[in-house]
Amino acid sequence: MEGLALATPTGTALMDFAFTPQHEQVRDTVARFCAEHVAPLVAAAEEVEIFPKDLFRKWGELGLIGVRYPESDGGAGFDKISDCIVREEMSRVCQAFASSWSAHAHLALWPLWRIGTPDQKARFFRPGLVGEKVGGFGLSEPDGGSDVRMLKTRATKVDGGWRLDGSKLYITNAPMADFLLVAARTGADHSDDAISLFIVDLPNPGFEISRLKKEAIRGSETGLIHIADAFVPDDCLLGGRTGTYRVVLESLAENRVGVSANCLGMARGAFEAALAYARTRIVRGRPIIEYQAIAHKLADMAADIEAAKWMVYYGAWRVDQGAIDPATASRVKLIASETAVRVTEQAIRIHGGAGLMREYPVGRFHRDSLVYVIGEGTSEIQRNIIARALKAGG
Ligand SMILES: Cc1cc2nc3c(=O)[nH]c(=O)nc-3n(C[C@H](O)[C@H](O)[C@H](O)COP(=O)(O)OP(=O)(O)OC[C@H]3O[C@@H](n4cnc5c(N)ncnc54)[C@H](O)[C@@H]3O)c2cc1C
């Protein structure tokens, strides 16, 4: 008993679930920005399947692209928790735009920030932070989505640079990007060291990019890329060295926590719409929230969201502590992404027929929620990573 009494004060001090005033301010600012400047763009972008590229400059002006990067490198200097708050609020309004943001602000810029040379940072990272240049990240291929180490795109050393050949599939932002970070094989074996990253300044005559039509995140542009004898100069080999795939692994672990916040935002957006609908839709003289079957659905959704929320912010806190491991990141993503699919589907059911009409947002939230049980590693791959850690005793 004495031991427990002694342990309590320390334990209490460590278990602090409160957001700081700075976090609340970030949430407030982004929520207001999204309501005023983003929400009005959603319907048109979904209809024409074109991203309103000017939004990147607006995000840049507000410091939202660099939220997570140090001030010394031109960023806002905030933590991963703030990054997750930004993502949550963006996705609560529109996942398509948030996916484009994530592909640029994290997938393309993070490796540049981590290992880019001073010249590469000046040419791509800094203009990327302010939205002057938009990037994308090309890892997946027609034969290698889940099994990345099998990638076939090859880079061959030539005088003054490299020649790239291969293809990339489902690359976010590719049709509108100013540059792409492309993973290519520079070694003969299948080890991590055989893969390197190249910055491809676009347009490049060896890169033929076509736009894919999608069922989800329609307002985000996704490309198929044929790469044929594309020349990339030596100064665009990321970090000035080969064998840099490990930075991708670091980036993916952190981004799995990030996209989990996007999932949380979609779940919240759909839940809020369903709650409002249930309060106002009258059937047999009563708002449908008065029917226990509907009220219980809402109760389950609220509980699910709360559970996902604390997983996401625990993951973000671990990133901020420099202590994120792949299995934890995968657990967070598995829970948050599957929660988003469940919650958004229930939101459609609560809407009845209206749930399948475009004038209501819940159908879009549900379609979009499927993106993160697939992208950034499918749920099956997350389970494989978690299971591998369990087998190893982690
Ligand atoms: C909208 C969208 C945007 C994307 N943006 C990008 C981007 O910007 N950059 C980029 O590089 N990639 C991007 N991707 C690609 C994405 O990461 C891949 O689609 C994803 O990794 C799955 O790969 P795949 O599509 O080849 O599926 P496959 O690997 O063919 O998988 C098919 C099925 O088999 C299962 N499976 C595969 N291997 C295993 C296994 N070992 N154990 C159990 N089950 C398994 C999968 O879980 C899945 O259910 C994007 C995808 C989408 C849909």
PDBQT file of the ligand as one rigid body, heavy atoms in Angstrom, charges set to zero:
ROOT
HETATM    1  C1  LIG A 401      -5.341   7.236 -53.633  1.00  0.00    +0.000 C 
HETATM    2  C2  LIG A 401      -3.979   6.649 -53.484  1.00  0.00    +0.000 A 
HETATM    3  C3  LIG A 401      -2.876   7.472 -53.361  1.00  0.00    +0.000 A 
HETATM    4  C4  LIG A 401      -1.589   6.926 -53.262  1.00  0.00    +0.000 A 
HETATM    5  N1  LIG A 401      -0.508   7.764 -53.194  1.00  0.00    +0.000 NA
HETATM    6  C5  LIG A 401       0.744   7.232 -53.233  1.00  0.00    +0.000 A 
HETATM    7  C6  LIG A 401       1.897   8.084 -53.308  1.00  0.00    +0.000 A 
HETATM    8  O1  LIG A 401       1.786   9.310 -53.284  1.00  0.00    +0.000 OA
HETATM    9  N2  LIG A 401       3.125   7.507 -53.408  1.00  0.00    +0.000 N 
HETATM   10  C7  LIG A 401       3.299   6.148 -53.437  1.00  0.00    +0.000 A 
HETATM   11  O2  LIG A 401       4.438   5.695 -53.526  1.00  0.00    +0.000 OA
HETATM   12  N3  LIG A 401       2.225   5.301 -53.345  1.00  0.00    +0.000 NA
HETATM   13  C8  LIG A 401       0.963   5.811 -53.276  1.00  0.00    +0.000 A 
HETATM   14  N4  LIG A 401      -0.133   4.978 -53.220  1.00  0.00    +0.000 N 
HETATM   15  C9  LIG A 401       0.082   3.525 -53.313  1.00  0.00    +0.000 C 
HETATM   16  C10 LIG A 401      -0.250   2.766 -52.044  1.00  0.00    +0.000 C 
HETATM   17  O3  LIG A 401       0.748   2.964 -51.075  1.00  0.00    +0.000 OA
HETATM   18  C11 LIG A 401      -0.439   1.298 -52.460  1.00  0.00    +0.000 C 
HETATM   19  O4  LIG A 401      -1.649   1.213 -53.203  1.00  0.00    +0.000 OA
HETATM   20  C12 LIG A 401      -0.504   0.373 -51.265  1.00  0.00    +0.000 C 
HETATM   21  O5  LIG A 401       0.746   0.286 -50.644  1.00  0.00    +0.000 OA
HETATM   22  C13 LIG A 401      -0.968  -1.047 -51.675  1.00  0.00    +0.000 C 
HETATM   23  O6  LIG A 401      -0.221  -1.532 -52.758  1.00  0.00    +0.000 OA
HETATM   24  P1  LIG A 401      -0.982  -2.169 -54.023  1.00  0.00    +0.000 P 
HETATM   25  O7  LIG A 401      -2.031  -1.209 -54.443  1.00  0.00    +0.000 OA
HETATM   26  O8  LIG A 401       0.048  -2.556 -55.012  1.00  0.00    +0.000 OA
HETATM   27  O9  LIG A 401      -1.710  -3.444 -53.443  1.00  0.00    +0.000 OA
HETATM   28  P2  LIG A 401      -1.092  -4.931 -53.421  1.00  0.00    +0.000 P 
HETATM   29  O10 LIG A 401       0.264  -4.887 -52.821  1.00  0.00    +0.000 OA
HETATM   30  O11 LIG A 401      -1.267  -5.534 -54.754  1.00  0.00    +0.000 OA
HETATM   31  O12 LIG A 401      -2.086  -5.640 -52.391  1.00  0.00    +0.000 OA
HETATM   32  C14 LIG A 401      -3.317  -6.243 -52.787  1.00  0.00    +0.000 C 
HETATM   33  C15 LIG A 401      -3.934  -6.930 -51.560  1.00  0.00    +0.000 C 
HETATM   34  O13 LIG A 401      -3.049  -7.956 -51.080  1.00  0.00    +0.000 OA
HETATM   35  C16 LIG A 401      -2.738  -7.731 -49.721  1.00  0.00    +0.000 C 
HETATM   36  N5  LIG A 401      -1.346  -8.108 -49.457  1.00  0.00    +0.000 N 
HETATM   37  C17 LIG A 401      -0.243  -7.785 -50.171  1.00  0.00    +0.000 A 
HETATM   38  N6  LIG A 401       0.845  -8.295 -49.592  1.00  0.00    +0.000 NA
HETATM   39  C18 LIG A 401       0.440  -8.946 -48.488  1.00  0.00    +0.000 A 
HETATM   40  C19 LIG A 401       1.102  -9.688 -47.467  1.00  0.00    +0.000 A 
HETATM   41  N7  LIG A 401       2.448  -9.820 -47.458  1.00  0.00    +0.000 N 
HETATM   42  N8  LIG A 401       0.353 -10.204 -46.457  1.00  0.00    +0.000 NA
HETATM   43  C20 LIG A 401      -0.997 -10.046 -46.436  1.00  0.00    +0.000 A 
HETATM   44  N9  LIG A 401      -1.673  -9.366 -47.386  1.00  0.00    +0.000 NA
HETATM   45  C21 LIG A 401      -0.976  -8.828 -48.385  1.00  0.00    +0.000 A 
HETATM   46  C22 LIG A 401      -2.931  -6.226 -49.510  1.00  0.00    +0.000 C 
HETATM   47  O14 LIG A 401      -3.163  -5.917 -48.142  1.00  0.00    +0.000 OA
HETATM   48  C23 LIG A 401      -4.154  -5.969 -50.382  1.00  0.00    +0.000 C 
HETATM   49  O15 LIG A 401      -5.315  -6.336 -49.687  1.00  0.00    +0.000 OA
HETATM   50  C24 LIG A 401      -1.425   5.516 -53.261  1.00  0.00    +0.000 A 
HETATM   51  C25 LIG A 401      -2.551   4.675 -53.350  1.00  0.00    +0.000 A 
HETATM   52  C26 LIG A 401      -3.816   5.228 -53.460  1.00  0.00    +0.000 A 
HETATM   53  C27 LIG A 401      -4.987   4.299 -53.572  1.00  0.00    +0.000 C 
ENDROOT
TORSDOF 0
